[in-house]
Amino acid sequence: MLNNKNFNVLDMQFKTIIASSLPASWDIFTDPYVGASPRAIGEINSKESILSQEFIGILKEEYLH
């Protein structure tokens, strides 16, 4: 199914899939990137706007740290 050219996943959905595949101990780190952290109305979270490739890179760096 993922190999089908007509199957599309939005970037935010892909980041959510990646984040949910990690152990629960990563939730505090990943929540700001996938919009799971509560915030005030109108507050903009720049971490949510990064692309999934950037998110994967950040996760790899954090893992190596």
C-alpha positions as CSV (number, residue, x, y, z in Angstrom):
1,M,0.0,0.0,0.0
2,L,2.8,2.4,0.8
3,N,4.4,1.7,-2.6
4,N,1.2,2.9,-4.4
5,K,1.9,6.3,-6.0
6,N,-1.7,7.3,-5.3
7,F,-1.3,6.8,-1.5
8,N,-0.4,10.1,0.1
9,V,0.5,10.8,3.7
10,L,0.6,14.4,4.8
11,D,3.9,15.5,6.4
12,M,2.4,16.1,9.8
13,Q,0.8,12.6,9.7
14,F,4.1,11.1,8.8
15,K,5.8,12.9,11.7
16,T,3.0,11.6,14.0
17,I,3.6,8.0,12.7
18,I,7.3,8.4,13.4
19,A,6.8,9.8,16.8
20,S,4.3,7.2,17.8
21,S,6.7,4.4,16.7
22,L,9.1,5.5,19.4
23,P,9.0,4.4,23.1
24,A,6.8,6.5,25.4
25,S,9.9,7.9,27.0
26,W,10.4,10.0,23.9
27,D,6.9,11.7,24.2
28,I,8.2,14.7,26.0
29,F,10.7,15.3,23.3
30,T,8.5,14.6,20.3
31,D,5.2,16.2,21.4
32,P,6.2,19.8,20.4
33,Y,7.0,18.6,16.9
34,V,3.7,16.8,16.3
35,G,1.4,19.3,18.0
36,A,0.5,17.1,21.0
37,S,1.6,19.8,23.5
38,P,-1.1,22.1,24.8
39,R,-0.7,25.8,24.2
40,A,-2.6,29.0,24.3
41,I,-5.0,29.9,21.4
42,G,-3.1,31.6,18.7
43,E,0.3,30.6,20.0
44,I,2.6,29.4,17.1
45,N,4.9,26.5,17.6
46,S,7.8,26.7,15.1
47,K,8.8,23.1,15.8
48,E,5.5,21.9,14.2
49,S,6.4,23.5,10.9
50,I,9.6,21.5,10.3
51,L,9.5,18.8,7.6
52,S,9.6,15.1,8.4
53,Q,13.2,14.8,7.1
54,E,14.3,17.5,9.5
55,F,12.4,15.8,12.3
56,I,14.1,12.5,11.6
57,G,17.5,14.3,11.6
58,I,16.7,15.9,15.0
59,L,15.6,12.5,16.4
60,K,18.8,10.9,15.2
61,E,20.9,13.7,16.8
62,E,19.0,13.4,20.1
63,Y,19.5,9.6,20.1
64,L,23.3,10.0,19.5
65,H,23.4,12.6,22.3
